Amino acid sequence: MAFMMGELIYLDNAATTRVSEGVLAAMLPYFRERYGNPSSIYEFSMQSKKALVTAREEIAALIGCEPSEIYFTSGGSEADNWALCGIAEALGSKGKHIITTKIEHHAVLHACEWLEKKGWRVSYIGVDENGIVKMQELRRAVSSETVLISVMAANNEIGTIQPIAEIGQLARERGIYFHTDAVQAFGHIPLNVHAMNIDMMAASGHKLCGPKGIGFLYVRQGIPLPAMIHGGGQERGRRAGTENLPGIVGFGQAAHEAKETMQERAARQSALRDYFMDEVCRRIPYVRVNGSRKNRLPNNVNFSFQFVEGESLLIMLDMQGICASSGSACTAGSLEPSHVLMALGLPEEVAHGAIRFTLSHETTKEEIDFVIDKMEEIVAKLRDMSPFYEEIHVKNAKGAGDLR
């Protein structure tokens, strides 16, 4: 069964996941029994140091890099900010141009906006109707002033997987550093920093059944990235502060579990995801799937329901014990339509009718069937209150066509 409390069905795993039993068991000793500071030199703390080294090795193994290239952070947002602002600090004399996309997480977009205020030029590349970056537009944007390209591995709202290897190859050929926000992709799809020509990668523990408050930035050896936090010599002098050892140990265990089970989980979730999308489109009219059907994260489903407000649908699903999202958890409560869906070219009213479901390895078909049944009822009820739905529905019944 999926994560349930009473009748709760949790389908918001892109926002955060439940810590696995293995992760919890790995972390617990480092709160009370093995609480030594990894930076101390006596034997008691050497246990902590060894655990930190092991966790770094587990994470490095999942992306094919050296453990020394992994730097622990407080999460993905810090890692993204460090990558962008650090490269800007290091290479500002070479050029002040960064390329990113219109659908990045706000950790990247807001960092770019901050850099623009400091005199940097940022090119925001568009995407096609499936959310895939327009490669020709990206190539045209490259100039002699470009020092960094930052494109997310997979989108947090619509699940579209980007052509990271192709972008990395372009960056490498042009002598430009390439950063990817892999927060949603890490542990869910295969990633190899060498095969994909990735120079920096951000990820976060709580997206793959690890703890919150821990992430990492992969930094390829030789990248001139300055220190993020000054003080002690932790993280090889690049990020001062006593390490979050329980979090690091938990993250390492989560990475180990992901490496062992990724293929099996991805196959199961992909099948359940496709069933979910097909059944909703079959049973509910005036609905579209947002994002690529082919190049998509195994657990991501995003619908737009016309003549329905996504927030209203979420509230009524919540009353049935179903947890979902209208987009990124970082923008919850915003009245603005999703910048990701607007970048796809959706009309604002269709973007407002969007809802995201993200499955876990524990989600069952029975739960998905229950959710589909409730959605069919709720959407019909909400549309009965829409002044536009009946008019359009009657027109389509007379041959005007389905808006899908």
C-alpha positions in Angstrom: 0.0 0.0 0.0 1.1 3.6 -0.5 1.8 5.9 2.4 -1.6 6.0 4.2 -2.8 7.5 7.5 -6.3 6.1 8.0 -7.8 6.8 4.5 -5.0 9.0 3.2 -3.7 8.4 -0.3 -0.4 10.3 -0.8 0.3 11.2 -4.4 2.6 14.2 -4.0 6.0 12.5 -3.9 7.6 15.2 -6.1 7.0 17.5 -3.1 8.6 15.1 -0.6 8.7 11.4 0.1 8.3 9.2 3.2 11.7 8.1 4.7 12.2 4.4 4.0 12.6 1.9 6.9 16.2 1.3 5.8 17.0 5.1 5.8 15.5 5.5 9.2 17.4 2.6 10.7 20.6 3.9 9.2 20.1 7.4 10.7 19.0 6.6 14.2 22.3 5.7 15.8 23.8 9.0 14.7 21.4 11.0 16.8 22.4 9.5 20.2 24.9 6.6 20.1 27.4 7.7 17.4 27.0 11.5 17.8 30.7 12.4 17.4 31.7 15.3 15.3 33.3 13.9 12.1 36.0 16.6 12.2 37.4 15.5 15.5 40.4 13.2 15.6 39.7 10.8 18.4 38.4 7.2 17.8 34.8 7.9 18.8 34.5 10.6 16.1 36.3 8.4 13.6 33.1 6.3 13.5 31.3 9.4 12.3 33.9 10.2 9.8 33.7 6.7 8.3 29.9 7.0 8.0 30.3 10.3 6.2 32.9 8.8 3.8 30.6 5.8 3.1 27.6 8.0 2.3 29.6 10.1 -0.1 30.7 6.9 -1.8 27.2 5.6 -2.2 26.0 8.9 -3.7 29.0 9.1 -6.1 28.3 5.6 -7.3 24.8 6.5 -8.4 26.1 9.1 -10.9 29.5 7.7 -11.8 31.7 10.3 -10.2 34.5 10.4 -7.6 33.4 10.7 -4.0 35.7 13.8 -3.7 33.5 15.5 -6.2 30.4 15.4 -4.0 29.8 18.4 -1.7 27.0 18.1 0.9 24.5 21.0 1.2 21.3 21.7 3.0 19.3 20.7 -0.1 18.8 21.3 -3.8 18.0 25.0 -3.6 21.3 25.7 -1.9 23.2 23.6 -4.4 21.6 25.4 -7.4 22.4 28.8 -5.9 26.0 27.8 -5.2 26.5 26.5 -8.7 25.1 29.6 -10.5 26.4 32.3 -8.1 29.7 30.6 -7.6 30.5 30.3 -11.3 29.4 33.9 -11.7 31.8 35.0 -9.0 34.6 32.9 -10.5 34.2 33.7 -14.2 32.7 37.2 -14.3 35.9 38.5 -15.9 35.6 36.0 -18.7 32.0 36.8 -19.6 28.7 37.7 -18.0 26.2 35.5 -19.9 24.2 32.5 -18.6 21.8 30.3 -20.5 18.9 28.6 -18.8 15.3 27.7 -19.7 11.9 29.2 -19.0 10.7 26.1 -17.0 13.5 25.8 -14.4 12.8 25.5 -10.7 12.7 28.9 -8.9 15.9 28.1 -7.2 17.6 28.6 -10.6 15.3 31.3 -11.9 15.5 33.5 -8.9 19.3 33.1 -8.7 19.4 34.2 -12.4 17.2 37.2 -11.6 19.5 38.1 -8.8 22.5 37.9 -11.1 20.7 40.1 -13.7 20.5 42.8 -11.0 24.3 42.4 -10.7 24.8 43.1 -14.4 24.7 39.6 -15.8 22.8 38.8 -19.0 20.6 35.7 -18.9 19.0 34.0 -21.9 15.8 32.1 -21.0 15.3 29.4 -23.7 11.8 28.3 -24.6 10.4 24.8 -24.7 8.0 23.0 -27.1 4.5 21.9 -26.3 5.8 18.8 -24.5 8.2 20.9 -22.3 11.4 19.9 -24.1 14.0 22.6 -24.5 14.3 24.0 -28.0 17.9 23.0 -29.0 18.2 25.3 -32.0 17.2 28.3 -29.8 19.7 27.2 -27.2 22.5 26.9 -29.8 21.7 30.3 -31.2 21.9 31.8 -27.7 25.5 30.7 -27.1 28.1 33.5 -27.5 31.7 34.2 -26.6 30.4 35.7 -23.3 28.6 32.6 -22.2 30.2 30.9 -19.2 27.4 28.6 -18.0 24.4 26.6 -19.3 21.9 25.5 -16.6 19.1 23.1 -17.7 17.2 20.8 -15.3 17.4 17.1 -15.9 13.6 16.6 -15.5 10.9 19.1 -14.7 9.3 19.1 -11.3 5.8 19.9 -12.5 5.3 18.1 -15.8 8.0 15.4 -15.5 9.5 16.0 -18.9 13.1 14.7 -19.2 15.4 17.0 -21.0 18.1 15.9 -23.6 20.9 16.4 -21.0 23.6 14.5 -22.8 23.0 16.6 -26.0 23.2 19.8 -24.0 26.2 18.7 -22.1 28.0 17.8 -25.4 27.2 21.2 -26.8 28.5 22.9 -23.7 31.7 20.8 -23.7 32.4 21.6 -27.4 32.0 25.3 -26.8 34.1 25.4 -23.6 31.1 26.3 -21.4 30.3 24.9 -18.0 27.1 22.8 -17.7 25.0 22.6 -14.6 21.8 20.6 -14.2 19.2 20.6 -11.4 18.6 16.9 -11.0 16.5 17.2 -7.8 13.6 15.3 -9.4 15.7 12.9 -11.5 18.3 11.7 -9.1 17.6 8.2 -7.9 14.6 7.9 -10.3 16.3 7.7 -13.7 19.9 6.7 -14.7 22.3 9.7 -14.6 26.0 9.5 -15.4 28.0 12.8 -15.2 30.7 11.7 -17.6 28.5 10.2 -20.3 26.3 13.3 -20.1 29.2 15.8 -19.9 27.8 17.4 -16.7 30.1 19.7 -14.8 27.8 20.4 -11.8 24.7 18.6 -10.6 22.3 19.5 -7.7 20.1 16.9 -5.9 18.2 16.6 -2.6 17.6 13.7 -0.2 13.9 14.0 0.5 12.9 13.3 -3.1 14.0 9.6 -3.0 12.9 8.4 0.4 15.7 10.2 2.2 15.6 12.9 4.9 14.8 16.6 4.4 17.5 19.2 4.9 20.3 17.4 3.1 21.4 17.6 -0.6 24.6 17.7 -2.6 26.3 19.6 -5.4 28.5 17.5 -7.7 31.4 19.6 -8.9 33.7 18.1 -11.5 37.3 18.2 -10.5 39.0 21.3 -11.7 35.9 23.5 -11.7 36.9 26.9 -10.1 33.9 27.0 -7.8 34.6 29.3 -4.8 33.5 28.4 -1.2 29.8 28.8 -0.4 30.1 29.2 3.3 33.3 30.4 5.0 34.5 29.3 8.4 35.8 25.8 9.1 37.4 23.4 6.7 34.5 21.1 6.2 33.7 19.8 2.7 37.3 20.3 1.7 37.1 24.0 2.6 34.2 24.8 0.3 31.3 24.7 2.7 32.0 25.4 6.4 29.9 24.1 9.2 29.6 20.9 11.2 28.1 18.3 8.9 24.5 17.1 9.2 25.7 13.6 9.9 22.3 11.8 10.4 21.0 13.5 7.2 24.1 12.6 5.3 23.9 8.9 6.4 20.2 8.8 5.5 20.9 10.3 2.1 23.7 7.8 1.4 21.4 4.9 2.4 18.6 6.3 0.1 21.1 6.5 -2.8 22.1 2.9 -2.1 18.5 1.7 -2.1 17.8 3.7 -5.3 20.7 2.1 -7.1 19.6 -1.3 -6.1 15.9 -0.9 -7.1 15.7 1.9 -9.7 15.0 -0.3 -12.7 12.3 -2.3 -11.0 10.6 0.7 -9.5 10.8 2.7 -12.7 9.1 -0.1 -14.7 6.3 -0.5 -12.2 5.6 3.2 -11.8 5.7 3.8 -15.5 3.1 1.2 -16.1 0.9 2.6 -13.4 1.5 6.2 -14.6 0.4 5.3 -18.1 -2.7 3.5 -16.9 -3.6 6.5 -14.8 -3.3 8.9 -17.7 -5.1 6.6 -20.2 -8.1 6.0 -17.9 -8.5 9.7 -17.0 -8.4 10.7 -20.6 -10.9 8.0 -21.5 -13.4 8.7 -18.7 -13.2 12.5 -18.3 -13.8 14.9 -21.3 -11.9 18.1 -21.9 -8.7 17.0 -20.2 -5.1 17.1 -21.5 -1.9 15.5 -20.2 0.8 18.1 -19.7 4.4 17.2 -20.6 5.9 14.5 -22.8 4.3 11.1 -22.9 7.6 9.5 -24.0 10.3 11.4 -22.2 8.8 11.5 -18.8 9.7 10.7 -15.2 8.3 7.3 -14.3 6.1 8.6 -11.4 4.8 11.9 -12.8 1.3 12.7 -14.0 0.0 16.2 -14.8 -3.4 17.0 -16.1 -5.2 20.2 -17.1 -9.0 20.0 -16.7 -10.9 22.7 -18.7 -13.7 24.6 -16.9 -12.2 23.6 -13.5 -9.9 25.5 -11.1 -7.1 23.3 -10.0 -7.2 24.6 -6.4 -10.9 23.7 -6.1 -10.1 20.2 -7.4 -7.3 19.8 -4.9 -9.4 20.9 -2.0 -12.2 18.4 -2.9 -9.7 15.6 -3.4 -8.2 16.5 0.0 -11.7 16.0 1.5 -11.5 12.5 0.1 -8.1 11.9 1.7 -6.2 12.3 -1.6 -3.0 14.4 -1.5 -1.9 15.9 -4.8 -0.6 19.3 -6.0 -1.3 22.1 -8.4 2.4 22.4 -9.2 5.7 23.0 -7.4 5.4 22.8 -3.6 7.7 25.9 -3.5 4.9 28.0 -5.1 1.9 26.6 -3.3 -0.6 29.3 -2.5 0.4 31.5 -5.4 -2.5 32.8 -7.5 -0.4 33.1 -10.6 -0.6 30.3 -13.2 2.3 27.9 -13.4 5.3 29.5 -15.3 6.0 26.0 -16.6 2.5 25.5 -18.1 2.5 29.0 -19.5 5.8 28.2 -21.2 4.1 25.2 -22.9 1.8 27.7 -24.6 -1.3 26.8 -22.6 -4.1 29.4 -22.2 -4.1 30.9 -18.7 -7.5 29.3 -17.9 -6.2 25.9 -18.9 -3.1 26.3 -16.9 -5.2 27.2 -13.8 -7.0 23.9 -14.2 -3.8 21.8 -13.8 -3.1 19.2 -11.1 -0.1 17.1 -10.5 0.0 13.5 -9.1 3.4 11.9 -8.3 3.5 8.2 -7.4 5.8 6.3 -5.2 7.0 2.7 -5.3 4.3 1.9 -2.8 1.4 3.3 -4.8 -1.1 0.6 -5.8 -3.5 0.2 -8.7 -6.4 0.0 -6.3 -5.5 3.5 -5.0 -5.2 4.9 -8.5 -8.6 3.4 -9.4 -10.1 5.1 -6.3 -8.5 8.4 -7.2 -9.9 8.2 -10.8 -13.4 7.5 -9.6 -13.3 10.4 -7.2 -11.8 12.7 -9.8 -14.6 11.8 -12.3 -17.2 12.7 -9.7 -15.5 15.9 -8.5 -14.8 17.3 -12.0 -18.4 16.7 -13.0 -19.6 18.5 -9.9 -17.3 21.5 -10.4 -18.2 21.8 -14.1 -21.9 21.9 -13.2 -21.1 25.1 -11.4 -19.2 26.6 -14.4 -21.1 29.2 -16.5 -19.0 28.3 -19.6 -19.1 24.5 -19.5 -22.7 23.8 -20.5 -22.5 26.3 -23.4 -19.3 24.7 -24.8 -20.5 21.2 -24.1 -23.7 21.8 -26.1 -21.8 23.3 -29.0 -19.5 20.3 -29.1 -22.4 18.0 -29.0 -23.6 19.7 -32.2 -20.3 19.0 -33.9 -18.1 21.8 -32.9 -15.5 19.3 -31.7 -13.8 18.3 -28.5 -11.5 20.9 -27.0 -9.0 18.2 -26.1 
